[in-house]
Amino acid sequence: MIKTRLATWSDADAISALLTAESGEHGGMLLGRWPREVIETRIANGQPIVIATDDEGRLLGALLTSEKGYGEAPPVQAMLTAWPGSPDAYVYGPVCVSRNARGLGVLEALYAKLQATFRGREAILFIREDNPRSLKAHLRLGMREVARYDFGGKVFIVLSDRPDLRQ
């Protein structure tokens, strides 16, 4: 059974390990570096991280969020230039599901918890064009493409879950 909740400091090591394992420098698609201190700082500064665990408490996935203006890395700044979203929109991502938990509904569970946490607010995220698995998964959640931009020679697709954009 998948359980979701907001992360606490005690989750920082596991979240860091999951994100680091899927970072670009380890062959994954995630941008950025995710040491424990970065995760702890986000939690301390009120930037919610939704996690999914199994019955034994093992981390299955993590979905980071931030308010617009919080420590915006250059790819996020570029995204918000391409699509600033509604005034109260928030930045969704990165999201990462453990390799052994993919296809089990973890992303859907994380997103459901996120929607309950940010009720009625627009989520804005980017996905590299060369990551069709993530793009397809997010489109299945009901998100829609709203913009594209080039960053560092790669094309990024901006998605939004704003209700008036859904088909």
N, C-alpha and C positions, 0 to 999 in steps of 0.2 A: 504494500500500500504506500502511496506517495503522500507525504505530509509536507505542508508548506508553512513557512513562518518568516518573520523578519529576522535577519541575522543579528547576532550580538557579538561582542568582542571575542567570545570564546570560539566563534566560527571563523575568525580571520585567517588562521593558518590553513584550514581546509579550503577556504575560498581562494586564497592566494595560490595554493598548490594546483587547484583545478584550472584556474585561469592561466597560470604560468605554463602548465603542460600543453595548453592549446594556443599559446602565443605564436606569433610569426617566427620568432627565433627558434622555436621547437617544431616547426613544420605545420602549425595550425593557422587559423585565419584571424585570430584576435590581434588587434593593434594594442600597443602600449606595454608597459611593464606593470606587474601586479604584485609587488612584495607585500608582505603582511602589514607593514606600516601604512601603506596606501589604503588598504582595506580598513584598518583600524581608524584612520583619519576620516574616511568617508562615513563610517558608522558614528564616530564622535561628533561629526558636523551635521548629523541628521539627514544624510543622504541614504535613503532606504535601499537595502539589499534584500531581495527575496530569495530564500533558499528552499530547496526541496530535498528531503531526506527519505530514506527507507525506514522500515520498521525498527532496524537496529541503530538508527541515527546516522548512518553513512550518508555523506553528501552526494546527491545525484545531480544537482544543478544549482546554478546561481544566476540571478538577474540583477544587475546593478542599475541604479537610477541616479539622476541628479537633477537639481533645479537648473534652469538655464542660468548661466553666469557662474556656476560652481566649477572652478578649476578646468575650464574648457580647453582641452587639447586642440591643436590645430585642425585635425580632421573634424572635430565637433564644431568648431567655429565655422569651418567651410560648410558643414551641413546646415547650420542655422542661418548662414547667408543665403543658401539655396532655398531653404524653407524654414522661416522663423516660427511657423505655427501660430496657434492662438496665444493670447497673452499669458495664460496660465499653463501652457504646454510644458512638459518636462522631457528630459533626455532619457531614453530607454537604452540600456546597454552599457557595456557588453552583456551578452547572455551566453552561458556556456553549460552544456549538458555533458555529463561524464560519458565517455565512449561506451561503457557497458550499460548505460541507461537510455541510449538513444532509441527512439521508436516506441517508447513505453508510455508516452503521455506526459513526460516531465515538463516540456515547454508549455504545454497547455495548462498544466497545474500552476506553474510559475506565473503565467500571464493572468490566470483567473485571480490569483492572490494579488497581483499587481493592480488589476482593475478594481478590486475591493479596497485596496489601499489608496488609490488615486481616483476614486469614484468621480466619473464625469469629466476627467481631464484628458487632454490629448497627449499621447505618447508619440515622440518623434525618434526615429532611429535610422542608421545607415547600415547598408550591407554592401560589401564589395560585389561588383557585377560578376566576378569569377567565383562566387560562392552560391551556386544555384540551390544547394540543399537548404541553406538558411533562408534564402529568398522564398523558396517554395513553402517552407514551414511557416514563415510569417504571413504570407499571403493566405494560407489556410486559416490563420487566426482571424482573418478579416481585415488585415491592414492593406493599405493601398499605396502604390507608388505615387509620389507627389512631385519629385524633382530628381535630377541627376547632377553630379558634379565630378570634376576631375581633381584628384589630389595625389601628388607624388607619382604621376604617370598612370594611376589606376582610376577606373570609373567606379563611382559609388552611387548607389540607388538610395534615395531617401524615402522612407515609408512613414505613414501616419495612420493612427487608428481613429481619427476624428470621425464621429458617427455620420456626419453629412457627406463624407467621402465614400462611404461604403455603398456597395451596389445592392 
